[in-house]
Amino acid sequence: MKKSHKIVMFAALIATSGIFIYGIPKEKIDIQTHKGTAQYIPADVDFSGERTPLNITDVRERFERELLVNANLDATTLLIIKRANRAFPVIEPILNKYGVPDDFKYLAVIESGLVNAVSPAGARGVWQFMPETAKERGMEVNEIVDERYHLEKSTEAACKYLLDAKNKFGSWTLAAASYNGGMTGVNKQIELQKVSNYYDLLLNDETSRYVFRILALKEIMKNPEMYGFTIAPQDLYSNIPTRKLEVDTTITDLAAFALEQGINYKILKIHNPWLRDRKLLNAAKKKYIIEIPTTGY
């Protein structure tokens, strides 16, 4: 009797629970409370005006993979969205100046998360330049000054590379892929496989995912609330006002120099990460612009 009574009570509990579970109208489900489940996938996607053929099963699944992965990397993606409010106003006008599509700011996002990252291979900065490539693109790279850490100058160098790649391949999508796989590497696969569309090429895993990662971050960052990221405007990282100080002489002690400017060494290096030593040697009297914050420290 006791056993039968327990079975009846359990069945009643299940039945009652079912009322609450299945009685919830579907339209009231909030995507923000359902991380890890199916995400919204847009019907049409493009990169720099070049259509992504989501009607092809392989292409759609590759895009969906990156969308799901990045929509569920809560802390990482949230920090990227917050940093973008500070970095994009610097990057966007430079892209526009060089005639590079605005979508390429998302390439910087997947390269570094919009921080001055250092890769195991030796690439550095927001745009992840290797030393020799940086020098080829006009940046100064040595133990005293490393302009890979200079957001404006590294963005200009990235633009120069991307324009060259676009001229070579005739496609912004392939130009983006070559930023990861190299112009030589991508061109070799085009010749071997006898196709000239990124979405038709069989590439190594990293380059194969590369453009889809850009597309996924673009989609999430343009529509954060659709993917569960709700951020108040005041919580985004903002640019700190600075004054620009031109110097063309050696500074033997940057800590003392910082104090003379009313800040400290730490603040000086935060705003000028391209200064890699405790001094700035400048026998050639080259002109450098040092940013001195006026508030926010």
Stockholm file with secondary structure:
# STOCKHOLM 1.0

chainA/1-297         MKKSHKIVMFAALIATSGIFIYGIPKEKIDIQTHKGTAQYIPADVDFSGERTPLNITDVRERFERELLVNANLDATTLLIIKRANRAFPVIEPILNKYGVPDDFKYLAVIESGLVNAVSPAGARGVWQFMPETAKERGMEVNEIVDERYHLEKSTEAACKYLLDAKNKFGSWTLAAASYNGGMTGVNKQIELQKVSNYYDLLLNDETSRYVFRILALKEIMKNPEMYGFTIAPQDLYSNIPTRKLEVDTTITDLAAFALEQGINYKILKIHNPWLRDRKLLNAAKKKYIIEIPTTGY
#=GR chainA/1-297 SS CHHHHHHHHHHHHHHHHHHHHHTSCGGGCCGGGCTTSCCCCCSCEEETTEEECTTSHHHHHHHHHHHHHHHTCHHHHHHHHHHHHHHHHHHHHHHHHHTCCGGGHHHHHHHHTTSCCBCTTSCBTTTTBCHHHHHHTTCCBSSSBBGGGCHHHHHHHHHHHHHHHHHHHSCHHHHHHHHHHCHHHHHHHHHHHTCCCGGGCCCCHHHHHHHHHHHHHHHHHHSGGGGTCCCCGGGSCCCCCEEEEEECSCBSCHHHHHHHTTSCHHHHHHHCTTBCSSSBCCTTCCCEEEEEESSCC
#=GC SS_cons         CHHHHHHHHHHHHHHHHHHHHHTSCGGGCCGGGCTTSCCCCCSCEEETTEEECTTSHHHHHHHHHHHHHHHTCHHHHHHHHHHHHHHHHHHHHHHHHHTCCGGGHHHHHHHHTTSCCBCTTSCBTTTTBCHHHHHHTTCCBSSSBBGGGCHHHHHHHHHHHHHHHHHHHSCHHHHHHHHHHCHHHHHHHHHHHTCCCGGGCCCCHHHHHHHHHHHHHHHHHHSGGGGTCCCCGGGSCCCCCEEEEEECSCBSCHHHHHHHTTSCHHHHHHHCTTBCSSSBCCTTCCCEEEEEESSCC
//
